[in-house]
Amino acid sequence: MPMVAICANISWEFIFAFIYPINDIQQKITMIWFALDIVILMQYLTYGRKEFKKYLSWKLFYSSFFITLGISFYIILMITHEINDFEGKYVAFSQNLMMSGLFISLLLWRGSLKGQSLAIAIFKMLGTLCISIAFYMYFKASLITMISVAILIYDWIYIGLVYKLTRKNSSHINLKTS
C-alpha cells in the first residue's frame, strides 16, 4: 500500500473511532478497520523499506513515514473542522479517490503485481461501489456522487492494468512450462 494512503487511512480511522465517533455501530466498525490497518502499517514499516533501499536510508524512510503520518492526521482533523464534516464522509471519499490514483501509480512504478492482485482490485472497486450507491440514495446528487464516479473510473483503470499484467505474467509462465 502506498505510504500516503496508509497514513491517511490510519489517521481517518483514529480520528473517527476515538476523537469524533459517529455512532456506536460505526465506531465499532471503524475500530475494526483501524485494527486491520495497524496490521497493514506494521507490514509497511517492516517490508516497505526494501522498496526504497537504493533511494532512502532507513532513517529517512522512517522519518518520512512519521512526518507523513503527522501531516495526514493534522490535515484530516483540520478539514473536518473547516467544513464541519464530523462524520468524516467527505475526507473518506476524497481519500478513496487518492488511493485509487496511488494504486495505479504504484503498479506503474513497480511494473509488477508485487503486493497486488486482481482480487484486491475488484474488491476495492466493489466496496466503493456499494458505499457509493448507499450515499447516492441518501444524498442524491452531491459532491460525494461526483467523487464516487471518479473513484470508479480510476478503479476500472486499475482493474484493467492488473488484469493486463496478470495475463501477461500467466502467458509468460505458460511459455516457460511448455
Steps between C-alpha positions, in 0.01 A plus 500: 500500500635845420635691802267800467199265474582308819575825686169656391303182579644448844451869582137504384421183692663627819321834481156350430536207741644686798466878462175547306315166503191521279283251691553178697470263203718709268754547778535122537535457122759779483693342789510171307628684189754675722623164637527355149689807381740466794592159352552660157700781662726249677556317171581829329751596769653150496521440123452841338858608550618239248298684236705819548833353615700652216331841540461551875697413810304319771501824702352702215245226420362490856527878546304565180237248610443658842503853357240392240291334772504817710415724205220265388351497848514877530355563151209261557428660836514850350276410202252344743483828692521731199200348319319368809518141375492327837381180331817492290319421176662762275850420617432125472383523140784738411750257655347217302549701179861570597555129573362398161748729327784385725432131431524569125820697556650224719419235240657706220804589712567139596409358162395182679215354704718482813258544793203549268245268344188499286294397805624801700421732208150356449409500871621858541275603212202300632537649848506849355203422274288377792567799725462738204154364420400531865622860515329584169170366633542715812648819353386479133717719277788636703874546511529147639320364193749675271795375704349148492478507120864611480605222741315239292670624182843472663411160649402372154831625362680326787309174440585520128870553570513219757311268262739585217805427718339181632440375144850602394652315798287187450582479127869549586478215755315277250775555243762396755318179596421398140 
